[in-house]
Amino acid sequence: MKIFQHVQDIGDLRVALAEAQEVKRDRYQWQHLGKNKTALLIFFNNSLRTRLSTQKAAMNLGMNVIVLDVNQGAWKLETERGVIMDGDKSEHLLEAIPVMGSYCDVIGVRSFARFENRKDDYEEKILNQFIKYSGRPVFFMESATVHPLQAFADLITIEEHKRSARPKVVMTWAPHPKSLPQAVPNSFAEWMLAADVDFVITHPEGYELDPQFVKGARVEYDQMKAFEGADFVYAKNWSCPGVTRPEDYGKVLHDYHTMMDWCVSARQMAITNDAAFLHCLPVRRNMIVTDDVIESPRSLVIPEAANREISAQVVLKRMLEAL
C-alpha cells in the first residue's frame, strides 16, 4: 500500500477486518518489519487520539517515530505557488516536503479543511503535494475531506459488537456551536457503504454530503424515523458541504439553539433496537449527545477510540510490507 486515503485502498474489507483482529491478539509480532524504519507524523492541526494511537501503532511495529507539529517550532509554511513570500511564511511546502521525505520511510499527514475555497479543500491540495513530492508512502491522518483511520476503527468496532449479520447503522447530524469539516462523516459513509450493513444518513436539509462519498446511501430527513430499529447510532456534526450552493460551503446554516432536538438523547435511543452509541471524539456533551447516552452501557466511544491503534497498525503494517 502506497497511499491510504479511501476505503478502496484497504482492499477486501473482510480480509482487513480479519487482519485487524490478528493484530489485536498480538500487536508486537511484526516488529521486524519496522526495524530501522521511521514514521514521520506531521500535524498541521490539533490531535489527541490520532497522534497517540498512530505513534503507538508505529512503535508496536518496531519503528522509530518523529512527530512534527507544524504550528509549534517549525517554520511557517507557504502552500501556494506564485506567492511573493514577503510575509510571515519563511519556507515553501515544495521545499519542505522532499526534505521531510529524506528523513523517513512513511509519512502520515493531518491537515483540516480551511473553508476558504471548496475546490481547494476537495482537491486535497496539501495532502496531494505530499503524495507527489515526498517520495514516500503517505497515509491520511485526517484531511480536508476524509478521515480513513477513524472510519476503519469505526468499522472494526461495529464488527466486534454487532448482534446480527447485517446491522442497521445510522449516522446522524447533531448540533455544534462551531463550523466543522465533513471529513469524518464523508469517510464513515464511504466505509459503511462498502461494508455489509444497512446504512442510513439523517440530517437537516442543506447538509447533504458530497455524492462522491455518499452515492447510494439512504438519506432520511426525519431523524426519529431514521432511528427506528437502529443497531448502531453514529453521531457527528458537520457544516454545510456546499454541494448545491458552493457559497454556503463551511457555514452553519442554523443557530444551534434552534436545533437541539437533534442532540442524541434517550428520546431517540428509545426507538432503536437497543442501539450502541458511537462517536469519533472529542464530543461536546449535551449538544451532540446527552450525558446519560454517552455514559450508558451501550456507549462504545472508548473501545472505538482504542481501535484507532489497531486501524493505524494495520495500515502501517501493510505499508512496511510494500517497501
Secondary structure, 3 states (H helix, E strand, C coil): CCEECCHHHHCCHHHHHHHHHHHHHCCCCCHHHHCCCEEEEEECCCCCHHHHHHHHHHHHCCCEEEEEECCCCCCCEECCCCCCCCCCCCEEHHHHHHHHHHCCCEEEEECCCCCCCHHHHHCCHHHHHHHHHCCCCEEECCCCCCCHHHHHHHHHHHHHHCCCCCCEEEEEECCCCCCCCCHHHHHHHHHHHHCCCEEEEECCCCCCCCHHHHCCCEECCCHHHHHCCCCEEEEECCCCCCCCCHHHCCCCCCCHHHHHHHCECHHHHCCCCCCEEECCCCCCECCCECHHHHCCCCECHHHHHHHHHHHHHHHHHHHHHHC
